[in-house]
Amino acid sequence: MLMAIETRNSVVSSLMIRAETAFSPWCRTGRTPKSAMPLKILGLNHTTAPVDIREQVVFVGDEVARALAAVRTIAGVHEVVLLSTCNRTEFYVMCEEDSHQRLAAWLYDERHLDPGFSSSMFQKSDDDAIRHIFRVACGLDSMVLGEPQILGQLKDAFRVADASGTVGKQLNRLFQHSFSVAKKVRTDTDIGASPVSVAYAAVDLAQQFFANFRQHTALLVGAGATVELLARHLVSKGIGRLFVANRSIERAQALAGRFGGYALPLSELEGTLPEADILITSTASSEPVVSYAQLQSAIKLRKHRPIFAVDIAVPRDIEARAATLDDVFLYTIDDLDKVIVQGQQNREAAAVDANRILDDEINRYLSIERSKQVAPLITALRDQGEALREQILVQARRRLARGADSNEVLEYATAALMKKMLHNPSVRLREAGEASNDAVIATARALFGVEQDPADEADEQ
């Protein structure tokens, strides 16, 4: 007999699983649950601010970890990642409502920004914020459409935040998904096929200035990934001589050695400037590394032979007023935009396919995240149903122990269980009927899989 009761209870439990969401508290209002801690993005980038604005809020080196720690202490901020590059400074935060306003106030105070700076800032929330970070990861929001460097920068930003303890479950899932989307876009489309990058644009512009590279000398300042790419493009174009200057002479030597160039420390930069026909800088320095006076002196020693200079860095490496010198033709990263636009036509068709993939992946991510919002509710409903089952099972066993007929016990157990299960939903539905709350009634039909009664349909007609 006990086996028969357990079998019947198993059947009832399966019915409970189908109906478990009927206990949902949002049946009372007809509203779906909303995340208590939305995603917010606060920042600025090359589409909202020129370089002289962007360089005021760049975070480099140890500044990033310090900024993450400070933002994490802001009331209502639970998770944060900071992405700061030459083209963008963006804070990705999981926070309570209005906390991003306190973040903005912190940034203004931290960098002593003028109130008018707000016109350069943007804010995004929830679905728009998710779309933005996916676009950033895929290179669809970059100055150079489809450029791959931004994905590495985004991964670095995530690693720093993770090491700083400012990444939790939500941002971890979001960033891991964005990395996966970026890989899929790059694999399934030709978004990165054309040789277009900031480094390529700088060298292309230099080639328009100097027709024959073999007769000229290039001086690169820095030793990072961008400078390596610059060196590769210059050598492929047949540059005559190549110098690489860097604060770390070891890194300069390693990079120059790969391309048959010469390495020098920054302390020898001034003495080498007069030899440079092409000067391109890309360092992480917070202060200019090439001054107005140094270039002025170099031009005199060159007997006014022109220097073509491109400053890719943000903050800028070359003192801005050097652009006023005769025979110094200075371009910034924003000036490269015109060159880049000319080379992006081949990537535009691929961007259409990339955006289709992006739409699908955003919908998939949102579906996963929204299902996670009700996971605790489903767990609670299962626990509640299990508690009811145990309660009725104990009573049924007592009846059997007193010698009650097994069929009567089965009838009692199933009837009692269904009565307890349906009590709250029945009460809420009566209240919904009295209030003519059609939304709750329709939700109940969907939850329980109950079709409209034919008699009710006839009454409506």
C-alpha positions in Angstrom: 0.0 0.0 0.0 2.8 2.4 0.8 4.2 1.7 -2.7 0.9 2.7 -4.2 0.8 5.9 -2.2 4.4 6.8 -3.3 3.5 6.1 -6.9 0.5 8.3 -6.7 2.6 11.0 -5.0 5.1 10.9 -7.8 2.2 11.6 -10.3 1.0 14.5 -8.1 4.6 15.8 -7.9 4.8 15.9 -11.7 1.5 17.8 -11.8 2.9 20.3 -9.2 5.9 20.9 -11.4 3.7 21.9 -14.4 1.6 24.2 -12.2 4.4 25.5 -9.9 4.5 29.0 -11.5 0.9 29.5 -10.5 2.2 30.5 -7.1 4.1 33.4 -8.6 3.6 36.6 -6.6 3.5 38.7 -9.8 0.2 37.0 -10.7 -1.3 39.7 -8.4 -0.1 42.5 -10.6 0.2 41.0 -14.0 3.8 42.3 -14.3 6.9 40.3 -15.0 9.8 40.5 -12.5 12.4 43.3 -13.1 16.1 43.0 -12.3 16.8 44.9 -9.1 20.3 45.7 -10.3 20.4 47.0 -13.9 23.4 47.4 -16.1 24.5 50.9 -16.7 27.3 52.4 -18.9 28.7 55.8 -18.3 31.4 57.3 -20.5 32.6 59.0 -23.6 34.2 58.0 -26.8 35.4 59.1 -30.2 31.8 59.6 -31.4 30.9 62.0 -28.5 34.1 63.8 -27.7 37.2 65.1 -29.6 40.7 64.1 -28.5 41.3 67.2 -26.3 38.2 66.2 -24.2 38.9 62.4 -24.2 42.5 62.8 -22.9 41.2 64.4 -19.7 39.6 61.2 -18.5 42.1 58.6 -19.6 43.1 56.1 -16.9 46.4 54.3 -17.4 48.4 51.8 -15.4 47.7 51.7 -11.7 45.1 54.4 -12.1 42.7 51.8 -13.4 42.8 49.6 -10.3 42.5 52.7 -8.0 39.6 54.0 -10.0 37.8 50.6 -9.8 38.3 50.4 -6.0 36.9 54.0 -5.7 33.9 53.4 -7.9 33.1 50.1 -6.0 32.7 52.1 -2.8 30.0 54.3 -4.3 26.6 53.6 -2.7 24.6 51.2 -4.9 27.4 50.1 -7.2 27.9 46.3 -6.9 30.1 45.5 -9.9 32.3 47.6 -12.2 34.7 47.3 -15.2 36.6 50.3 -16.6 37.7 50.3 -20.3 40.0 53.2 -21.0 41.7 53.5 -24.4 42.7 56.3 -26.8 39.2 56.3 -28.2 37.0 55.7 -25.2 36.7 55.7 -21.4 33.6 53.7 -20.4 32.5 52.4 -17.0 30.3 49.2 -17.1 28.5 48.9 -13.8 25.9 46.7 -12.2 24.2 49.1 -9.8 21.0 50.2 -8.2 18.8 52.9 -9.8 20.4 56.4 -9.8 23.8 55.1 -8.6 25.3 55.9 -12.0 24.5 59.6 -11.2 26.8 59.3 -8.2 29.4 57.7 -10.4 29.2 60.7 -12.8 29.7 63.0 -9.8 32.7 61.0 -8.7 34.2 61.2 -12.2 33.7 65.0 -12.3 35.4 65.4 -8.9 38.2 62.9 -9.7 39.2 64.6 -12.9 38.2 68.2 -11.9 35.9 68.5 -14.9 34.0 71.5 -16.0 30.2 71.2 -15.8 30.0 71.7 -19.5 31.8 68.4 -19.9 28.4 66.7 -19.6 27.7 67.3 -23.3 30.5 64.8 -24.1 29.2 62.1 -21.8 26.7 59.4 -22.6 24.7 56.9 -20.5 23.1 53.6 -21.5 21.0 51.2 -19.6 19.8 47.6 -19.7 19.2 46.3 -23.3 20.9 49.4 -24.9 23.9 48.9 -22.7 24.2 45.2 -23.6 24.0 46.1 -27.3 26.7 48.7 -26.8 29.2 46.4 -25.1 28.6 43.7 -27.8 29.3 46.3 -30.5 32.4 47.4 -28.8 33.7 43.8 -28.5 33.1 43.2 -32.2 34.7 46.4 -33.3 31.4 47.7 -34.7 31.7 50.8 -32.5 35.3 51.6 -33.3 36.7 54.4 -35.3 38.2 51.7 -37.5 35.2 49.4 -38.3 36.0 45.9 -37.3 39.5 46.6 -35.8 40.6 43.7 -33.6 42.7 45.6 -31.0 39.6 46.6 -29.0 38.7 43.0 -28.1 42.1 42.6 -26.5 41.7 45.9 -24.7 38.3 44.8 -23.5 39.7 41.5 -22.2 42.5 43.3 -20.4 40.0 45.6 -18.8 38.0 42.6 -17.6 41.1 40.9 -16.2 42.1 44.0 -14.3 38.6 44.4 -12.8 38.4 40.7 -12.0 41.8 40.8 -10.2 40.6 43.9 -8.4 37.6 42.1 -7.1 35.0 44.4 -8.8 33.5 41.7 -11.1 30.6 39.6 -9.9 28.4 36.9 -11.5 26.5 39.3 -13.7 29.3 41.2 -15.3 31.3 37.9 -15.6 28.5 36.4 -17.7 28.0 39.5 -19.8 31.7 39.9 -20.7 32.2 36.2 -21.4 29.2 36.3 -23.7 30.6 39.4 -25.4 33.9 37.7 -26.0 32.1 34.7 -27.5 30.0 37.0 -29.8 33.1 38.8 -31.0 34.8 35.5 -31.9 31.7 34.4 -33.8 31.5 37.7 -35.7 35.2 37.6 -36.7 34.9 33.9 -37.7 31.6 34.1 -39.6 32.1 37.4 -41.4 34.8 39.3 -43.3 34.6 42.3 -40.9 38.4 42.1 -40.3 39.5 41.2 -43.8 40.5 44.6 -45.2 43.9 46.1 -44.0 42.4 49.0 -42.2 43.6 50.2 -38.8 44.8 53.4 -37.0 48.4 52.2 -37.7 47.7 51.5 -41.3 45.9 54.9 -41.7 48.9 56.7 -40.2 51.4 55.0 -42.6 49.1 55.5 -45.5 48.9 59.3 -44.7 52.7 59.4 -44.4 53.0 57.7 -47.8 50.8 60.5 -49.3 53.2 63.0 -47.8 56.5 61.2 -48.8 56.2 59.4 -52.1 59.4 57.4 -51.8 59.8 55.8 -48.3 63.3 54.4 -49.2 64.8 57.8 -49.0 63.3 58.7 -45.6 63.7 57.9 -41.9 60.9 57.0 -39.4 61.1 57.5 -35.7 58.5 55.6 -33.6 58.0 56.5 -30.0 56.6 53.7 -27.8 56.9 49.9 -27.9 53.3 48.6 -27.6 51.1 46.6 -30.0 50.2 49.8 -32.1 53.9 50.7 -32.6 54.7 47.1 -33.6 51.9 47.4 -36.2 53.3 50.7 -37.4 56.8 49.2 -37.8 55.4 46.3 -39.8 53.5 48.6 -42.2 56.5 51.0 -42.6 58.9 48.1 -43.4 56.4 46.6 -45.8 56.3 50.0 -47.6 60.1 50.0 -47.8 61.1 52.6 -45.2 64.7 53.6 -45.5 65.6 53.7 -41.7 63.6 52.9 -38.7 64.2 54.1 -35.1 62.2 52.9 -32.0 62.4 55.0 -28.9 61.0 53.8 -25.6 61.3 54.4 -21.8 62.4 50.7 -21.5 65.4 50.3 -23.8 65.0 46.5 -23.6 61.5 46.7 -25.1 62.7 49.1 -27.8 65.6 46.8 -28.7 63.3 43.7 -28.9 60.9 45.6 -31.2 63.5 47.3 -33.4 65.4 44.0 -33.7 62.4 42.3 -35.3 62.3 44.8 -38.1 66.0 45.7 -38.7 65.7 49.0 -36.9 67.6 50.9 -34.3 66.6 51.3 -30.6 67.2 54.2 -28.3 66.0 55.3 -24.8 63.7 58.3 -24.5 66.6 60.3 -23.0 68.2 60.3 -26.5 65.0 61.3 -28.3 66.0 64.9 -28.7 69.2 64.1 -30.4 67.5 61.7 -32.9 64.6 64.0 -33.8 66.5 66.0 -36.5 67.0 62.7 -38.4 63.3 61.9 -38.5 61.3 62.7 -41.6 58.3 60.7 -40.1 57.5 60.9 -36.4 54.7 58.7 -35.0 54.1 58.4 -31.3 51.9 56.0 -29.3 52.8 55.8 -25.6 50.9 55.6 -22.3 52.5 58.6 -20.9 50.3 61.1 -19.0 52.5 64.0 -20.2 53.9 64.9 -23.6 57.1 63.1 -24.4 57.9 65.4 -27.4 57.9 69.1 -26.6 57.4 72.2 -28.8 61.0 73.3 -28.0 62.4 69.9 -29.1 60.7 70.0 -32.4 61.5 73.7 -32.9 65.2 72.8 -32.4 65.0 69.8 -34.7 63.5 71.9 -37.6 66.4 74.4 -37.3 68.9 71.6 -37.5 67.1 70.0 -40.5 67.3 73.4 -42.3 63.5 73.5 -42.4 63.1 70.1 -44.1 59.5 69.1 -43.1 58.7 66.6 -40.4 55.5 64.6 -40.8 54.2 63.8 -37.3 51.2 61.7 -36.2 50.3 61.6 -32.5 48.2 58.4 -31.9 48.3 58.6 -28.1 45.6 59.8 -25.8 46.6 61.8 -23.7 48.7 63.3 -26.5 52.5 62.6 -26.7 53.4 65.6 -28.8 52.8 69.1 -27.2 49.8 70.5 -29.0 51.2 73.9 -29.9 53.9 72.1 -32.0 51.3 72.2 -34.7 51.9 75.9 -35.1 55.6 75.4 -36.1 56.4 76.0 -39.7 57.5 72.7 -41.4 55.9 70.5 -38.7 52.8 68.8 -40.1 51.1 67.4 -37.0 48.1 65.1 -37.1 46.2 63.6 -34.2 44.2 60.4 -34.0 41.1 62.3 -34.8 42.6 63.5 -38.1 43.1 59.9 -39.1 39.3 59.5 -39.2 39.2 60.9 -42.8 41.8 58.4 -44.0 40.1 55.5 -42.2 36.7 56.3 -43.8 38.2 55.9 -47.2 39.4 52.4 -46.4 36.3 51.0 -44.7 34.1 50.5 -47.7 35.1 46.8 -48.0 34.0 46.2 -44.4 30.6 47.8 -44.6 28.9 44.8 -46.3 30.5 42.5 -43.7 29.1 44.8 -40.9 25.5 44.1 -42.1 26.1 40.4 -41.5 27.9 41.1 -38.2 24.8 43.1 -37.0 22.5 40.2 -37.8 24.7 37.9 -35.7 24.7 40.6 -33.0 20.9 40.8 -33.0 20.6 37.0 -32.6 23.2 36.9 -29.8 21.7 39.8 -27.9 18.3 38.1 -28.0 19.9 34.9 -26.8 21.7 36.6 -24.0 18.6 38.5 -22.8 16.6 35.2 -22.9 19.2 33.5 -20.7 19.4 36.5 -18.3 15.7 36.9 -18.0 15.2 33.2 -17.3 17.8 33.5 -14.5 15.6 36.2 -12.9 12.9 33.7 -12.2 15.2 30.9 -11.2 15.0 31.8 -7.4 11.2 31.9 -7.7 11.1 28.5 -9.4 13.3 27.1 -6.6 11.0 28.6 -3.9 7.9 27.1 -5.7 9.5 23.7 -5.8 10.4 24.0 -2.1 6.8 25.1 -1.3 5.3 22.2 -3.3 7.7 19.7 -1.7 6.7 20.9 1.8 3.0 20.4 0.9 3.7 17.0 -0.4 5.6 16.0 2.7 2.8 17.3 4.9 0.1 15.3 3.2 2.3 12.2 3.0 2.8 12.2 6.8 -0.9 12.5 7.3 -1.6 9.7 4.8 0.9 7.4 6.5 -0.8 8.0 9.8 -4.1 7.0 8.4 -2.6 3.8 7.0 -1.0 3.1 10.3 -4.5 3.4 11.9 -5.8 0.7 9.5 -7.6 3.0 7.0 -8.5 1.6 3.6 -5.7 2.3 1.1 -8.1 3.6 -1.6 -9.6 6.0 0.9 -6.1 7.2 1.8 -5.2 7.7 -1.8 -8.4 9.7 -2.4 -7.7 11.8 0.7 -4.0 12.5 -0.2 -4.6 13.5 -3.8 -7.7 15.6 -2.9 -5.9 17.4 0.0 -2.8 18.0 -2.0 -4.7 19.5 -5.0 -6.8 21.7 -2.6 -3.7 23.1 -0.9 -1.9 23.6 -4.3 -4.8 25.5 -5.9 -6.0 27.5 -2.9 -3.9 30.6 -3.5 -4.3 30.7 -7.3 -8.0 30.3 -6.9 -8.2 33.2 -4.4 -6.2 35.4 -6.7 -8.3 34.5 -9.7 -11.5 35.3 -7.9 -10.0 38.7 -7.0 -9.0 39.2 -10.6 -12.5 38.3 -11.8 -14.1 40.8 -9.4 -11.6 43.5 -10.5 -12.0 42.6 -14.2 -8.3 42.1 -14.4 -8.1 40.3 -17.7 -4.3 40.3 -17.7 -4.1 38.1 -14.6 -6.8 35.8 -16.0 -4.9 35.4 -19.3 -1.7 34.8 -17.4 -3.3 32.0 -15.3 -4.6 30.3 -18.5 -1.1 30.4 -20.0 0.6 29.2 -16.8 -1.8 26.2 -16.3 -2.3 25.5 -20.0 -6.1 25.9 -19.5 -8.0 26.5 -22.8 -11.1 28.8 -22.7 -14.3 26.8 -21.9 -16.5 26.5 -25.0 -19.5 27.7 -23.0 -17.6 30.8 -22.1 -16.8 31.5 -25.7 -20.6 31.1 -26.6 -21.5 33.6 -23.8 -19.0 36.1 -25.2 -20.6 35.8 -28.7 
